[in-house]
Amino acid sequence: MPFRRAPHDASNLGRAADTYDETVGSRAAVALYALTLVAVVVSVDVLFFRHHFLERLIANVGIVLVFAALGLKVPARNWG
């Protein structure tokens, strides 16, 4: 979605920059969250379940479900 500036009148003074900053911050937070998820999954795979396929699959699904639950719960609590 391209960035569009708000009209320059007294009611929208300063909102365009705030909206842009919030969008960039939100995307950075999502990228950091996804990178953390990948790092945790790979670390658990390598450290604990290197030669155990089924256990590794179950652990990976569990980790993804925990991250998904936190991803849905934390923003709703903080911003909603």
N, C-alpha and C positions, 0 to 999 in steps of 0.2 A: 504494500500500500504506500503510494508516494506521500511525501509530506506536503500538506497544504497549509498555508498560512491563514490565520483568522483575519477577518476584516479589521482595519485599524480604526477603531473607535474607542471611546472611554470604557465601555463595558468589557471589552476583550483585551485590554492593555496587559501585556505580559503573558497571556495564556498560550500563545503559539510556542514560545520557547519551553514553557513548562510541559506542554503536551509532547513535544519532541523529546525532551529529556526523559520523561516517564516511559516513552516507547523504547528508547535506546536502553534504558536501565532494565526494563522488563525483558527485552530480548537477551541482554547480557546475563540476567539471572537465569533464564531458561537454558541458555547455553552452558552456564556453570553447573546447573543442576544436572543436565544430561551428561556432562563430562564427569561429574562426581559419580553418577550411576554407573557409567562405563568403567571407571577406575575401581569401584567397589566390586563389581562383577568379575573383572579380570583378576583382581587381587585374591578374591575368595577362590576362584578357579585354580589359580596357580598355587596358592598356599595350602589349600585343604583338599581339593578334589581333583588333583591332576590326572589320576588314572581310574576314576569312578564316574562313568558316563551318567548313569541314572541319578545318582546322588547330586552330581553337578547340575543336571537339568532341573531337578527339584529345587535346589538352592537358588539357582538363577531366577526361576519363576517366582520364588518367594521374595527375593531381593527386589525384583521389578514391582511386585505387588505392594511391598512396603513403601517403595519410592512413590508409586502412583497414589497410594493412600495419603502419604504426607504431602504430595504435590497438590492434592485436592483439598486437604484439610487446612493446611497452614495459610495459604492466601485467603481462603474464605474467612478464617478467624481474624487475620490481620487487616484486611481491606474491606470486608463485606459487611 
